[in-house]
């Protein structure tokens, strides 16, 4: 959704009717994850993608039908479906796509409320019914009761159960389908509900205002992170040197890290090369739940660093969390190439990849989402 957020907000504000197609389930190998969207407006203009081109033509026709009043529906495409094969989904997977209209002022207003929250970086979740007479019914859920909800899935019981689950999924940053009874009963398979969560972007904290940091900040922004560059030296920590970073902080790294928010999605990249900064910073970093802590330096530098950290009281279990020397072995030389190797390692940590060429492996390309 974020990739076409400006386009959708413009259509809502200008009163342009459109249909929204959303990937709600993926089985096997497929180009886009659940939550990917494509919009088709009344003039036939298209933004977004649900399959990278495989089934867009067919989804376009379904969207036009829904926009003309056919009603929301879920369509499936997969290698075992002859019709789907005919429109080009030959990559071996199956996708399910919910297509619904945003044709009326009320429908666009409801969507605009969600888009505004996403644009502001505020957490929000959408629950949408995928089966039965209430297909397309939506409930918008905020993180706690004081912020309220919007819409209904058709019954108070189902709304209550979906609200609880939406908040749990939102806290984890997860998207997917849950099943309920018609009144929200657990362990029943009557009603499928798709949950799409929009948590604020994960953070990337880059310490050390060097050339490698500038390249890492650029690729971090490209990957969707909210990037902060921190360095204690005023001459180096400047907005001019890091134009793509969301913020540039002049502070001692460990002092800043101890005062800022770090969660289980945060990536920390320590590029300082200086024990005065590295050791207190890493002691603080290893106390956080950060998903990734990468540290630049040679193998010799890292051995010395480990000795200093042990002297500071850091145990072996915590030291094992450090990714150092930072990055995957790509043969990188330039700051930009090094940034790619760091980004590759962050992605590997996130999804559990091997880091080996896919051509040397067998089995599924995409790991469980």
C-alpha positions as CSV (number, residue, x, y, z in Angstrom):
1,X,0.0,0.0,0.0
2,X,2.8,2.4,0.9
3,X,4.2,2.3,-2.6
4,X,1.1,3.8,-4.1
5,X,-0.1,5.8,-1.1
6,X,0.1,9.3,-2.8
7,X,-1.9,8.0,-5.8
8,X,-4.7,6.5,-3.6
9,X,-4.9,9.6,-1.4
10,X,-5.2,11.8,-4.5
11,X,-8.1,9.7,-5.8
12,X,-9.9,9.8,-2.5
13,X,-9.4,13.6,-2.1
14,X,-10.5,14.3,-5.7
15,X,-13.6,12.0,-5.5
16,X,-12.4,9.6,-8.2
17,X,-14.1,6.2,-8.0
18,X,-11.8,3.2,-8.2
19,X,-11.6,-0.5,-7.4
20,X,-8.9,-1.8,-5.1
21,X,-7.4,-5.3,-5.6
22,X,-5.5,-6.7,-2.6
23,X,-3.4,-9.9,-2.4
24,X,-4.9,-11.7,0.6
25,X,-3.2,-15.1,0.4
26,X,-0.1,-16.7,-1.2
27,X,0.5,-20.4,-1.6
28,X,3.9,-21.6,-2.8
29,X,6.0,-19.3,-5.0
30,X,4.5,-15.9,-6.0
31,X,6.0,-12.5,-6.9
32,X,4.1,-10.4,-4.3
33,X,3.3,-10.8,-0.6
34,X,-0.1,-10.6,1.0
35,X,-1.1,-6.9,1.2
36,X,0.2,-5.9,-2.2
37,X,-2.4,-3.8,-4.0
38,X,-3.5,-2.6,-7.4
39,X,-6.0,0.2,-8.1
40,X,-8.1,0.7,-11.2
41,X,-10.0,4.0,-11.5
42,X,-13.1,4.9,-13.5
43,X,-11.0,6.2,-16.4
44,X,-9.1,2.9,-16.6
45,X,-5.9,4.1,-15.1
46,X,-3.9,1.6,-13.1
47,X,-1.4,2.0,-10.2
48,X,0.3,-0.7,-8.2
49,X,0.7,-4.4,-8.8
50,X,-0.6,-7.7,-7.3
51,X,1.7,-10.1,-9.2
52,X,4.5,-8.2,-10.9
53,X,2.6,-8.6,-14.2
54,X,1.5,-12.2,-14.2
55,X,-2.2,-11.8,-13.7
56,X,-2.7,-8.0,-13.9
57,X,-4.7,-8.1,-17.1
58,X,-7.3,-10.4,-15.6
59,X,-7.4,-8.6,-12.3
60,X,-7.9,-5.4,-14.3
61,X,-11.1,-6.8,-15.9
62,X,-12.4,-8.0,-12.5
63,X,-11.8,-4.6,-11.0
64,X,-13.7,-3.0,-13.9
65,X,-16.7,-5.3,-13.2
66,X,-16.6,-4.6,-9.5
67,X,-16.4,-0.9,-10.1
68,X,-19.5,-1.2,-12.4
69,X,-21.5,-2.7,-9.5
70,X,-20.7,-6.4,-9.5
71,X,-19.9,-6.5,-5.8
72,X,-16.7,-7.4,-4.0
73,X,-15.2,-10.9,-4.5
74,X,-12.1,-13.0,-4.1
75,X,-10.5,-14.5,-7.2
76,X,-7.8,-17.1,-7.2
77,X,-4.9,-17.7,-9.7
78,X,-2.5,-20.6,-9.7
79,X,-0.6,-23.1,-11.8
80,X,-3.3,-25.7,-11.2
81,X,-6.1,-23.4,-12.5
82,X,-6.3,-23.6,-16.3
83,X,-7.8,-20.1,-16.6
84,X,-5.2,-18.7,-14.4
85,X,-2.4,-20.3,-16.4
86,X,-3.9,-18.7,-19.4
87,X,-3.4,-15.2,-17.9
88,X,0.2,-16.0,-17.1
89,X,0.8,-17.1,-13.5
90,X,3.4,-19.7,-14.5
91,X,5.8,-19.3,-11.5
92,X,4.3,-22.3,-9.7
93,X,2.4,-20.5,-6.9
94,X,-1.2,-19.6,-6.2
95,X,-2.5,-16.1,-5.1
96,X,-5.9,-15.0,-3.9
97,X,-7.0,-11.5,-4.6
98,X,-9.8,-9.5,-3.0
99,X,-11.3,-7.0,-5.3
100,X,-13.7,-4.3,-3.9
101,X,-14.9,-0.9,-4.9
102,X,-14.2,2.5,-3.5
103,X,-16.8,4.1,-5.6
104,X,-19.0,6.0,-3.2
105,X,-18.0,9.0,-1.1
106,X,-18.4,7.0,2.1
107,X,-16.2,4.2,0.8
108,X,-13.5,6.6,-0.2
109,X,-13.8,8.4,3.1
110,X,-13.3,5.2,5.0
111,X,-10.2,4.3,3.0
112,X,-8.9,7.9,3.3
113,X,-9.0,7.6,7.1
114,X,-6.7,4.6,6.9
115,X,-4.4,6.2,4.3
116,X,-4.0,9.3,6.5
117,X,-2.9,7.2,9.4
118,X,-0.4,5.3,7.3
119,X,1.0,8.6,5.8
120,X,1.4,9.9,9.4
121,X,3.4,6.8,10.4
122,X,0.7,5.8,12.9
123,X,-0.1,2.1,13.5
124,X,-3.4,0.8,12.2
125,X,-4.9,-2.5,11.1
126,X,-7.6,-3.4,8.6
127,X,-9.8,-6.5,9.0
128,X,-11.8,-7.6,5.9
129,X,-14.3,-10.4,5.5
130,X,-13.4,-12.7,2.6
131,X,-16.3,-15.2,2.6
132,X,-20.1,-15.3,2.8
133,X,-22.7,-12.5,2.5
134,X,-20.5,-10.0,4.3
135,X,-17.5,-10.3,1.8
136,X,-15.8,-7.0,1.7
137,X,-17.0,-5.8,5.1
138,X,-14.2,-3.9,6.9
139,X,-13.1,-3.0,10.4
140,X,-10.3,-0.5,11.0
141,X,-8.5,-1.1,14.3
142,X,-6.1,1.1,16.2
143,X,-3.7,-0.1,18.9
144,X,-5.9,0.5,22.0
145,X,-9.5,1.2,23.0
146,X,-9.0,5.0,23.5
147,X,-8.3,5.4,19.8
148,X,-11.5,3.6,18.8
149,X,-12.4,1.5,15.7
150,X,-14.3,2.1,12.5
151,X,-16.7,-0.1,10.5
152,X,-18.0,-3.6,11.3
153,X,-17.6,-7.1,10.0
154,X,-21.3,-7.9,10.6
155,X,-21.7,-8.8,14.2
156,X,-20.5,-7.6,17.6
157,X,-18.9,-10.9,18.5
158,X,-16.9,-11.0,15.3
159,X,-15.9,-7.4,15.7
160,X,-14.6,-8.1,19.2
161,X,-12.6,-11.2,18.2
162,X,-11.2,-9.5,15.1
163,X,-10.2,-6.4,17.2
164,X,-8.3,-8.5,19.7
165,X,-6.5,-10.4,16.9
166,X,-5.8,-7.3,14.9
167,X,-4.0,-5.7,17.8
168,X,-1.9,-8.8,18.4
169,X,-0.9,-8.9,14.7
170,X,-0.2,-5.2,14.6
171,X,2.2,-5.6,17.6
172,X,4.0,-8.3,15.6
173,X,3.9,-6.5,12.3
174,X,2.1,-9.5,10.7
175,X,-0.5,-9.8,7.9
176,X,-2.6,-12.8,7.2
177,X,-6.0,-14.7,7.4
178,X,-7.8,-15.9,10.5
179,X,-11.0,-18.0,10.7
180,X,-14.0,-17.6,13.0
181,X,-17.6,-18.6,13.6
182,X,-20.2,-16.1,12.4
183,X,-20.3,-14.5,15.9
184,X,-16.6,-14.5,16.4
185,X,-16.3,-18.0,17.9
186,X,-12.7,-19.4,18.0
187,X,-11.7,-22.6,16.3
188,X,-14.4,-22.4,13.7
189,X,-14.1,-22.2,9.9
190,X,-17.2,-20.3,8.9
191,X,-15.8,-16.8,8.2
192,X,-12.4,-15.9,6.7
193,X,-11.0,-12.5,7.8
194,X,-8.0,-11.0,6.2
195,X,-5.8,-8.8,8.4
196,X,-3.5,-6.1,6.9
197,X,-1.4,-4.3,9.5
198,X,0.4,-1.1,9.0
199,X,3.1,-0.6,11.6
200,X,5.5,2.3,11.4
201,X,8.5,1.6,9.3
202,X,11.3,-0.3,11.0
203,X,14.3,1.7,12.1
204,X,17.9,1.5,10.9
205,X,20.4,3.2,13.2
206,X,23.7,3.9,11.5
207,X,26.6,4.9,13.8
208,X,29.7,6.6,12.3
209,X,29.3,9.4,9.8
210,X,31.7,8.0,7.1
211,X,31.3,7.4,3.4
212,X,30.1,3.8,4.1
213,X,27.4,5.2,6.3
214,X,26.1,7.5,3.6
215,X,25.8,4.5,1.2
216,X,24.2,2.4,4.0
217,X,21.7,5.1,4.8
218,X,20.7,5.3,1.1
219,X,20.1,1.6,0.8
220,X,18.3,1.5,4.2
221,X,15.9,4.1,2.9
222,X,15.4,2.2,-0.3
223,X,14.5,-0.9,1.7
224,X,11.8,1.0,3.7
225,X,13.7,1.7,6.9
226,X,13.4,4.9,8.8
227,X,17.1,5.8,8.9
228,X,19.0,7.7,11.6
229,X,22.7,8.5,11.3
230,X,24.5,9.3,14.5
231,X,28.0,10.7,15.2
232,X,29.5,12.8,17.9
233,X,31.5,14.9,15.5
234,X,29.6,18.1,14.3
235,X,31.8,18.4,11.2
236,X,30.8,15.0,9.9
237,X,27.2,14.6,11.2
238,X,25.5,17.0,8.8
239,X,22.4,17.0,6.7
240,X,24.4,17.8,3.6
241,X,26.4,14.6,3.9
242,X,23.3,12.4,4.5
243,X,20.4,13.8,2.5
244,X,18.5,10.6,2.4
245,X,18.5,9.9,6.1
246,X,15.3,10.7,8.0
247,X,17.4,12.3,10.8
248,X,21.0,13.1,11.5
249,X,21.9,13.2,15.2
250,X,25.0,14.7,16.8
251,X,25.6,12.8,20.0
252,X,27.8,10.2,21.5
253,X,26.5,7.0,20.0
254,X,25.9,5.0,23.2
255,X,24.2,8.0,24.8
256,X,21.8,8.4,21.9
257,X,21.1,4.6,21.7
258,X,20.2,4.5,25.4
259,X,17.7,7.3,24.9
260,X,16.0,6.2,21.7
261,X,13.4,3.5,20.9
262,X,14.7,0.1,19.7
263,X,12.4,-2.8,19.0
264,X,12.7,-6.3,17.5
265,X,12.6,-5.0,13.9
266,X,15.5,-2.5,14.4
267,X,18.7,-2.9,12.4
268,X,21.8,-1.4,14.1
269,X,24.9,-0.7,11.9
270,X,28.1,0.3,13.8
271,X,30.6,1.7,11.3
272,X,32.6,3.8,13.7
273,X,36.0,1.9,13.7
274,X,36.9,3.5,17.1
275,X,37.0,1.6,20.4
276,X,36.0,4.8,22.2
277,X,32.7,4.7,20.4
278,X,32.4,1.0,19.6
279,X,32.7,-0.6,23.1
280,X,30.2,1.5,25.0
281,X,27.9,1.5,22.0
282,X,27.9,-2.2,21.6
283,X,27.4,-2.8,25.3
284,X,24.2,-0.7,25.0
285,X,23.2,-2.3,21.7
286,X,23.4,-5.8,23.1
287,X,20.9,-4.9,25.8
288,X,18.3,-4.1,23.2
289,X,16.0,-6.5,21.3
290,X,17.4,-5.3,17.9
291,X,16.9,-7.8,15.1
292,X,20.4,-7.1,13.7
293,X,23.6,-5.6,15.1
294,X,26.3,-5.4,12.4
295,X,29.8,-4.1,13.2
296,X,32.4,-2.9,10.6
297,X,36.1,-3.8,11.0
298,X,38.7,-6.4,10.1
299,X,38.9,-9.8,11.7
300,X,41.8,-8.6,13.8
301,X,39.8,-5.5,14.9
302,X,36.9,-7.7,15.8
303,X,39.0,-10.0,17.9
304,X,40.3,-7.0,19.8
305,X,36.7,-5.7,20.1
306,X,35.5,-9.0,21.5
307,X,38.2,-8.9,24.2
308,X,37.3,-5.4,25.2
309,X,33.6,-6.4,25.4
310,X,34.4,-9.4,27.6
311,X,36.3,-7.1,29.9
312,X,33.2,-4.9,30.0
313,X,31.2,-7.9,31.3
314,X,29.5,-9.0,28.1
315,X,28.9,-12.8,28.0
316,X,29.3,-15.2,25.0
317,X,25.6,-15.5,24.3
318,X,25.3,-11.8,23.7
319,X,28.6,-11.6,21.8
320,X,27.2,-14.2,19.4
321,X,24.5,-11.7,18.3
322,X,27.1,-9.5,16.6
323,X,27.5,-9.7,12.8
324,X,31.1,-8.9,12.3
325,X,32.9,-8.4,10.0
326,X,29.7,-6.8,8.8
327,X,27.9,-8.0,5.6
328,X,27.9,-11.0,3.3
329,X,30.9,-12.1,1.2
330,X,30.1,-10.4,-2.1
331,X,33.7,-9.3,-2.8
332,X,32.6,-5.7,-2.1
333,X,35.1,-2.9,-2.4
334,X,33.4,0.5,-2.7
335,X,31.2,2.0,0.0
336,X,28.1,1.4,-2.2
337,X,29.1,-2.3,-2.7
338,X,29.7,-2.7,1.0
339,X,26.3,-1.2,1.7
340,X,24.7,-3.8,-0.6
341,X,26.5,-6.6,1.3
342,X,25.2,-5.1,4.6
343,X,21.7,-4.9,3.3
344,X,21.9,-8.5,2.0
345,X,22.9,-9.7,5.4
346,X,20.1,-7.8,7.1
347,X,17.6,-9.4,4.7
348,X,19.2,-12.8,5.3
349,X,18.7,-12.3,9.1
350,X,15.1,-11.2,8.6
351,X,14.0,-14.1,6.5
352,X,16.5,-16.9,7.5
353,X,18.1,-17.2,4.0
354,X,21.3,-19.1,3.4
355,X,23.2,-16.4,1.6
356,X,24.1,-19.0,-1.1
357,X,23.3,-18.6,-4.8
358,X,19.7,-19.8,-5.5
359,X,21.0,-21.8,-8.5
360,X,22.9,-24.1,-6.0
361,X,19.8,-24.8,-4.0
362,X,16.6,-26.8,-4.4
363,X,13.1,-26.3,-2.9
364,X,11.1,-23.2,-2.4
365,X,12.7,-19.9,-3.3
366,X,10.4,-17.8,-1.0
367,X,10.5,-18.9,2.6
368,X,7.4,-19.0,4.9
369,X,6.1,-15.5,5.3
